[in-house]
Amino acid sequence: MTPGHWVEWILLSLGVAIQVVSVAGLLAMPNLFDRLHYLAPASGLGTLLIAGAVAAREALDHQGIEALLIAGFLLVFAPVLTHATARAARIREHGDWRVQDEERVKGP
């Protein structure tokens, strides 16, 4: 195996390991707000490592560029989607996304 193959396998293995740990965290957490925290490594670092493995294999061919563009898109828009999901869940649970006066007094 060439050094390029080793880089591919290491990046891909690390990316898949991060995805697996994130899925395990999603399954273990009791509610939606706790589960949302486990999306960050999967959509950020895991995606970037897997896209790096594809780019290392394909160089900057069509597939490599496309993988990097998708990873960049996910890095930018995954936090926005996570925030929108948390806000929608808060509205569904409390009727409003803002903290009410009773919640400020008694706390969580």
C-alpha positions in Angstrom: 0.0 0.0 0.0 1.2 3.5 -0.8 1.2 6.3 1.7 -1.8 7.8 -0.1 -3.8 4.7 0.6 -2.9 4.9 4.3 -4.1 8.5 4.4 -7.4 7.5 2.8 -7.9 4.6 5.2 -7.0 6.7 8.3 -9.3 9.6 7.3 -12.2 7.3 6.4 -11.8 5.2 9.6 -11.7 8.3 11.8 -14.7 9.7 10.0 -16.8 6.6 10.3 -15.8 6.2 14.0 -17.0 9.7 14.7 -20.3 8.9 12.9 -20.8 5.7 14.9 -20.1 7.5 18.3 -22.5 10.2 17.3 -25.3 7.6 16.5 -24.6 5.9 19.8 -25.0 9.2 21.6 -28.2 9.9 19.8 -29.6 6.6 20.9 -28.5 7.0 24.5 -29.8 10.4 25.2 -33.3 10.8 26.8 -34.7 13.9 25.0 -34.4 15.9 21.8 -32.4 18.8 23.3 -29.7 16.4 24.5 -29.7 14.5 21.2 -29.1 17.7 19.3 -25.6 18.0 20.8 -24.5 14.7 19.2 -25.3 16.1 15.7 -22.3 18.5 15.8 -19.5 16.0 15.5 -21.3 13.9 12.9 -22.2 16.9 10.6 -18.9 18.7 11.2 -15.7 16.7 11.8 -17.0 13.3 10.7 -18.2 14.7 7.3 -15.1 16.7 6.8 -12.9 13.6 7.4 -14.9 11.4 5.1 -14.8 14.1 2.4 -11.1 14.4 2.9 -10.7 10.6 2.3 -12.7 11.0 -0.9 -10.6 14.0 -2.0 -7.4 12.1 -1.1 -8.5 9.2 -3.3 -9.9 11.1 -6.2 -7.5 14.1 -6.0 -9.3 17.2 -7.1 -11.3 15.4 -9.7 -15.1 15.8 -10.0 -15.9 13.5 -7.1 -13.2 15.0 -4.8 -14.5 18.6 -5.4 -18.1 17.5 -5.0 -17.3 15.8 -1.7 -15.5 18.9 -0.4 -18.4 21.2 -1.5 -20.9 18.9 0.3 -18.8 18.9 3.4 -18.5 22.7 3.3 -22.2 23.0 2.8 -22.9 20.8 5.9 -20.3 22.7 8.0 -22.1 26.0 7.3 -25.8 24.9 7.4 -25.9 22.1 10.0 -25.7 24.5 12.9 -28.6 26.5 11.4 -30.7 23.4 11.0 -29.9 22.3 14.6 -30.9 25.7 15.9 -34.1 25.7 13.9 -35.0 22.2 15.2 -34.4 23.2 18.8 -36.4 26.4 18.3 -39.3 24.4 16.8 -39.2 21.9 19.6 -39.2 24.7 22.2 -42.2 26.3 20.5 -44.0 23.0 20.4 -43.3 22.3 24.1 -43.9 25.8 25.6 -46.0 27.6 23.0 -43.2 30.2 22.5 -39.5 30.2 22.0 -38.8 33.0 24.5 -38.1 32.3 28.2 -41.2 33.1 30.3 -41.1 35.0 33.6 -41.9 31.8 35.6 -38.9 30.0 34.1 -36.6 32.8 35.0 -37.6 32.7 38.6 -37.6 28.9 39.2 -34.9 27.9 36.7 -34.7 24.6 34.8 
